[in-house]
Amino acid sequence: MTFETHTRAQRWLIVAGLFFFLAINFADKALIGLAAEPIMRELNLTHGQFGRIAASFFTLFSISALLVGLLSNRVKTRWLLLAMAVTWSISQVPLLLFAAPATLVLSRVLLGASEGPAYPVAVHALYKWFPDRERAVPSALLTIGASFGAGLIAPLITTVIVAFGWRAAFQLLAVVGLVWSALWLWIGKEGPLGGHDDPHAVAARTGHGEGATAYPERIPLSALLLSRTCVGSDLAGFAAYVILTVATVWLPSYLVRVAGYSLTQVGWIVVLPAFGQMVSSPLLSWWSQRLMARGVSSRHARGTLGAAAVVASGIALVLMTRLGTGPLLIAAVTVAFSLASFTFVSGMTLAGEIVPPAQRGGVLGINVSIATLGGLVTPAVIGSVIDRAASPVAGFQTGMTLAGGFAIIAGLVAALLIHPEGDRARFAALARNEQPESVASPLVSGER
């Protein structure tokens, strides 16, 4: 069976299923931040204690992304996605039985373990339906799904929290996850690309097709991970995940404690960054694809553009701490927590360029596990900064400034590193048995 035998409707139905898969995934992530104030009050937690509980979500997140990403090279993605959705729904049960710091940690650790591989496996599943030249827009739609879950359903979640308590919000998302699982059993299918008929695989074997030159079916894992493209994308992704974690864990409290908004108002304000992601990610993806169609190198059309989005978010995050309550603050919040997410799209497409299909799921999982380490350290670090500051307001402002400054530096360095054309040339040389030393040491290559 070839790619052409599959109808357009079928592959876009898969995109829709993956869209809602990531929407639920990111709603689960965002819930802890939206429920932060009532949880801290009820369980009598300091900011540092709450930050460590929030960080527990990432205890197994990265290792799970790595292991399941490698597993996705051998197991069908439809079953992996189903297993993740069922597991993260079950992970809410401890909180429904007994709410305490210990059960909250247990629930978050299990939730993180089941959600860690969600994005890379979803992207791997998507790439089995779309060739490289058509991946930018559907990849952006997956990011929109994440934005939808992280922000656009926030008013619904905050309404449930205010009306029925924070436990009811956890219960609601558990039920939604089970409903998605039932629907996925019906619509979930494995795509035709990534196997014997994948154009990249054909090019690797024959020296013809999309690749235009012979390309190896497998590349040493260390060479892939140390390539300039992977290192630069990981750095930009790490910075973007720092910003994402600030948004999901600390932004609602910042808006309540520092800006003076009510929890209900916060539920509507956090819609704006989500809406910003839903607009900016497809727009930047379209622009990236347009630039490549006009002959701009992928290094700049994907890499530099994605890194620039991280830098812009970092600048807005720093400016946010200098603004008082009002429209300018809300505008800064929107920019700070919307643009950086594009680097997840650009990073995945960049990896898809240089990684052979047979290794793609594993490498995507490893790259995500590295990037999401930002989620492991950020909540506890900022929580500690808040508790040690002269006042919570000063602590929040210092924490946000540190996160924004790091994003600016990381984005600039990533822009200098990313170079998919150079990496592909080195790996193609490996396939032709030429210049093997350049493949072994990509970061010290003189290629610019």
HELIX and SHEET records of a PDB file:
HELIX    1   1 PHE A    3  THR A    5  5                                   3    
HELIX    2   2 ARG A    8  LEU A   34  1                                  27    
HELIX    3   3 ALA A   36  LEU A   43  1                                   8    
HELIX    4   4 HIS A   47  ALA A   55  1                                   9    
HELIX    5   5 SER A   56  PHE A   58  5                                   3    
HELIX    6   6 PHE A   61  LEU A   71  1                                  11    
HELIX    7   7 THR A   77  ILE A   90  1                                  14    
HELIX    8   8 VAL A   93  LEU A   97  1                                   5    
HELIX    9   9 PRO A  101  GLU A  115  1                                  15    
HELIX   10  10 ALA A  118  TYR A  127  1                                  10    
HELIX   11  11 ASP A  132  GLU A  134  5                                   3    
HELIX   12  12 ALA A  136  SER A  147  1                                  12    
HELIX   13  13 PHE A  148  LEU A  152  3                                   5    
HELIX   14  14 ALA A  154  PHE A  164  1                                  11    
HELIX   15  15 TRP A  166  ILE A  187  1                                  22    
HELIX   16  16 PRO A  199  THR A  206  1                                   8    
HELIX   17  17 LEU A  221  LEU A  225  1                                   5    
HELIX   18  18 ARG A  228  THR A  245  1                                  18    
HELIX   19  19 VAL A  246  TRP A  250  3                                   5    
HELIX   20  20 LEU A  251  ARG A  257  1                                   7    
HELIX   21  21 LEU A  263  ILE A  269  1                                   7    
HELIX   22  22 VAL A  271  ALA A  293  1                                  23    
HELIX   23  23 SER A  298  SER A  298  1                                   1    
HELIX   24  24 ARG A  299  THR A  304  3                                   6    
HELIX   25  25 LEU A  305  MET A  320  1                                  16    
HELIX   26  26 PRO A  327  ALA A  336  1                                  10    
HELIX   27  27 LEU A  339  SER A  341  5                                   3    
HELIX   28  28 PHE A  342  ILE A  354  1                                  13    
HELIX   29  29 PRO A  357  ALA A  371  1                                  15    
HELIX   30  30 LEU A  373  ARG A  388  1                                  16    
HELIX   31  31 PRO A  392  LEU A  417  1                                  26    
HELIX   32  32 PRO A  420  ALA A  431  1                                  12    
HELIX   33  33 PRO A  436  ALA A  440  1                                   5    
HELIX   34  34 PRO A  442  VAL A  444  5                                   3    
END                                                                             
